[in-house]
Amino acid sequence: MEEHVPAVINLTYLWKKEREELGEKVIETIKGFGAEGIEYCMQCGACSSICPLATTGFEWYNRRLIKAIDFGIRDELFDDVTPWACVACNRCVEVCPRNVNPFEVMFAMRRLMIEELAVPMTAVQALKSLYDHGHAVYTTGREARKKVGLPEKPPTTDSDEKALEELRVLLRNTKLPELGLFPMS
Amino acid sequence: MKVGVFICHCGLNIAGKINVKELVEYAGKFADYAEDVDYACSEAGQEEIARAIAEEKLDSIVVAACSPKLHEATFRRVAAKAGINPYMVTIANIREQCTWVHSGIEAQLKAMDTIRMAIARAKQSKPLERKRARIRRAVAVVGGGIAGIEASLTMAKAGIKVYLIEKRPSIGGHMALLNEVFPTNDCSICILAPKMNEVWENENIEVITNAEVEKISGRVGNFRLKVLKHPRYVNENCKGCIDDCSSVCPVEVYDVGIRKAIYMPFPQATPLYAAIDWENCIRCELCVKACKPDAVDFSQKPEEIEINVGAIIFATGFKPFDARRKPEYGYGKLENVITSLELERLLSASGPTMGEPIRRDGKKPEKVAFIQCVGSRDVNTNPYCSRVCCMASLKNALILKERFGIDVTIFYIDMRAAGRGYEEYYRMTMEKGVRFVRGIVGNLYEKDGRIVVRYEDTLLSRVFDEEFDMVVLAIGMEGNSLLPKSEDGFAEVAHPKLRPVETSTKGMFVAGTASGPKDIQESVASAGLAASKAMQLICSGEEELEPFNAYVIPDKCVGCGLCVKVCRFNSITMDGKAAIDAKACAMCGACVAACPADAIDMGFFSDEQIMAEIDALTEEKNTDPLILAFACWYCGYSALDLAGTLKLSYPPNIRVIRVPCSGRVDAEWIVRALERGVDGVAVIGCRPSECHFGVNSIAMKRVEGLNEALELYGEGGRVKGIWCSAGEARKLVNSLSEFVEELRKR
């Protein structure tokens, strides 16, 4: 099931890699990307019990991602889509007894992946769609909307050129253009 | 004033590192007499010092040797024997704080400075007399749970008068309401009730129920407690039959089972009088008519009584965590989500359901879940572990499984079964088929009369939904103390390891869970210790106090009242001018340093003595940069000594003046030292919230304020506060080294 991460993890190799290749611990990198509470995690599982990713079969949901990072696993997770599937429902933040803020870990992982230009296809599509339409998941169901008497496009960036342009300016000012998904500012 | 100096070789500990003969010659320039001794603490050494005091007619002596922590008391005895006041002895610490951490010329120079400072101090020493205070032969015990009961019985049996003050209608506390107790599974009330009865029957114990302590004044040996006795509305005529009154009472109250507004808290209640639940009573007075012995009396009024005692033991126990503060568990909304203490009542043979674990709808549960750490190990509620919940849940799980054939699952983060026989008990519950899931429930909801629990088994990394008939929340303990609290909400004790039942106020002790989560055996042990500490005080009959107390010089006092504000011990009163109760003074010196008119001074750490040390230090400058450190006797001074014991060498730029507390450090001293050429001043005090007198926060503000003021003259950063414990020698040494570097860069 865990296709990207080998069945037996060589911790000595990871430890050496952190020291010699990366120059810092993976957990420090992730903290630098905003997940400052990660080291307080005691793996109690309260976050995963209510995480939509954990219940829909994603491999590296909050608690397991935290553990993997703690072990120094990093590159092996770059092909995994889990962080990009996080819906930011914030429930993990609310139930965490240690203020770890697992949601921030998910997002820190996204930031690391962007930094390393290691973005899975699913995420690339989502980001492109975000730039083109203002929606990471492009809305469908236009026929259904028409049928119940609603405008074909919802009153979002999808139907508001000005709002969409504002969003694009924001996106162009992030690190995302470096991925070549959309033009630089 | 004739001052003599004795420099100890301490074998090679001192003499192997520095030139003692040269030091004797040097000391002779400042003192009237100087000599060296091989081992000052040996019998021969002591005799030599005594001889010199007598023959040379010395008034004050300096012993340059090891830390005063070791032999100050020894040399005070020698002085007293030789006919001078014991407080005319000054120790120059040239071993722990010199030869054990420095070497060569630098050690020699530091020893010279240290001895010169000590001689200057010795010239300002004054004879001091120890004070004695009579101790009342009575103790108040606040709280009648198992800890209060144990402490009361221990003291009463030794012939000491005890006032046991209990808030509720019956003594017995939480333990009286428990079912069986681990790890032996005895019935809780069966082992407690005989003790409760013994308390009631003992003629040395006066049990005061329905009562609360309103105010405490006075000091060790003579505390005055104002106690408010709430009306019980039931008098001593009550025979404890309860049927006549409660059968006519029209009010039904749910209290884990139905009871009336007039009720017996539990069958073994002591005293065995009916109690009236005042919140729910409608005052129909049907019970008044029904009671044949005329025991119900609504004309009773609240009463205020005063108690005089020599010591107080606080056994105020804990507050159960309010499970509604974890809304994801639905407590208070879902009736089949109950707390561990409610389950104890259900399982208690004399409880509301006669020991049957039934739901409120009358059904017997087939599957029960325990959720551990509710309100514990949670930074949003209580960050600490409540210690007893793991074992309590194991015990209740075993009873549900074995006695009632109920399937039990325990959801845990870590199972903690540290204690004699506890791990064995844990294993036994596993053998009996209790299921353990490592994972904390994040959410639950009701579905068709059952509770659906959502959890991740973190060992399998899989999320599950599972239905249970009943969910038990293992709620933790919260502090419930009248005493000053620690960060965790429990009573602060004088030392967490070595003085676990003493508080920072002499004569006030703490027993049981008031000072942190404990199980029954730990509560009993701490109660026994608290009783013996109180008895030690009471039996001494008199309390001997060090003569370091602060006193007011009335002519100088301007009546500003600043001293009253900084005193944490209510020892200062203000009636135009300040007055200090010498016997209530804790001798920290915070008021002395705070007084803007120099109208307060104290024994042994007088302004004159310390100023003399500062001035003597700055007569010569033997190191650069020169740092003067004011070290608190409790932490900083000990940590410096520990650095010596560990032979942790550090820059030889530091000279030390001992103070009773960082709160004693007067801003004037620091300014004087800097003016006279000291490059930096370090104030070494206890860690925040660990000050023995609770005044180091004042010292911190003074250091900050001084630095801000110095900043205006471009001299900021010359004063450094270092806050460490007695054990943090390494941290202290590092901070001092950093300070030296900072000053070097200037």
Interface residues (C-beta under 8 A of the other chain):
Chain A: Y40 M42 Q43 C44 G45 A46 C47 S48 S49 I50 C51 A54 T55 R63 R64 R91 E94 V95 P97 R98 N99
Chain B: E328 C373 R377 D378 V379 N380 T381 I413 D414 R438 G439 I440 V441 G442 N443 R454 Y455 E456 D457 T458 S461 V463
